[in-house]
């Protein structure tokens, strides 16, 4: 199943490999860094807990979990599609960046604004600066299809028909109740190579090396509880040393969004597996 947004670091290219590694899911599926949802929508688990620290993203997922919210979000997206243009884009971006935007607007309006900006921005990038402001320029498309209604309807139907919980909290809290028979897939902000900038596209905070260590400690705790865990990360020496007691799988992916050309193109990433 396709996703409803374009997301930097999407796992569309590796979702099939992740599915093969995980196999059948008999318990609850946890995804603490759900992002665009490529893996979730590949696996289609009947019971899942998904999370992201990006609040506007989780509001969008919440709209797919409710008929009334979903219908209102689609209506707003139709309106945005009709008004699309460069001037409208920058006006919408300014509204999105207002203090208390989330508190002062309905969930459908927040979700639709987020989705519209994602579709209309340059290269479909979601990026905010250290002040929490969305700063991606206009994508210069004269006409724009904001809604893929067929895809959105399928996502809505899947989420309504199954037991899906959406959270907005720290990754440790998400998996605290995971038990034997459950599956956890972590797709954190990646570790960076020397000379590569530390990105914070998704939130105003940076996922540091200390956070990477904290994540590894959570993976070990889950492993001790016989919870199946898969982790995606970059192929850096730091990550390989951190997870040296786990299985590694190299996966080749194409990356087209990066600040420097040497970090674009085909790169090798890691899938880390705690299966014995």
C-alpha positions, 0 to 999 in steps of 0.5 A, a space after each residue: 500500500 502506498 503512503 499518503 505523504 513523501 518522507 525523507 528517509 522513507 523505507 519504501 525501498 527496503 520495506 519488502 526486505 524488512 517484511 521478509 526478516 520479520 515474517 508473520 506477526 503474531 503479537 503487537 507490532 510497534 513502530 516508534 519512528 513511523 514517519 511516512 509509514 512505508 513499513 507499516 503499510 507494507 506489513 499491515 499488522 492487525 494490531 499496532 502501536 505507531 509513534 512519532 515525535 512530529 505532532 502534526 504527522 501524528 495528527 494526520 494519522 489520527 485523522 485516518 482513525 476516525 470517519 468524521 475527522 477523515 472526511 473533514 480532512 479530505 474536504 480541506 485538501 480539496 479546498 487547498 488543491 483548488 487554491 494552489 499556487 505560489 502565493 497561496 503556498 507561502 500564505 499557508 506556510 506562514 499560517 502553519 508556522 504561527 505560534 500555537 497553530 496546532 492548538 488554534 486549529 482543528 485536527 483535520 485543518 492541521 493535517 490537511 495543511 501539513 499534507 498540502 505543504 508536503 505535496 506542494 513544497 520543493 522536492 516534497 521535503 518536510 524540514 523545519 529549522 531549529 526554531 521549529 519553523 517549516 522553511 521549505 520553498 515552493 515546488 513551482 508546480 502550476 497544478 497539483 494533485 494534493 489528494 490520492 483519494 484511492 490511497 487515502 481511502 485504503 489507509 483509512 479503511 485499514 486503520 479503521 478495521 484494525 487495532 491501531 494506536 497512534 502516539 506522540 512521545 519518546 520512543 522508550 515510552 512506546 515500547 515499555 509494554 512490549 512482550 515476547 511475541 511482539 515485533 518492534 521496528 526502529 527507524 530512528 534519525 540516522 547516525 551521520 558520517 564525518 563531514 555530514 551535517 546532523 539533520 533535524 528535518 522532522 523536529 527542532 531537536 537533533 537525535 544525538 549519539 547519546 540518543 543512539 546509545 539510549 536506543 541501543 540500550 532499549 533494543 537490548 532490554 527488548 532482546 532480553 524480553 524475547 521481543 523481536 527487533 529490527 533497527 535501520 541505521 546508517 553504515 557508520 563505524 559508530 553504529 557497527 560498534 554499538 550493535 556489534 553483538 547483533 546481526 547486520 544486513 547491508 541494504 543498498 538504497 538510492 538517496 536523492 535528498 542531501 546537503 552535499 552530493 557525496 551523500 546522495 546517490 546509491 548508499 549502503 545502509 544497515 538493518 540490525 536484527 536481534 534474532 539469535 
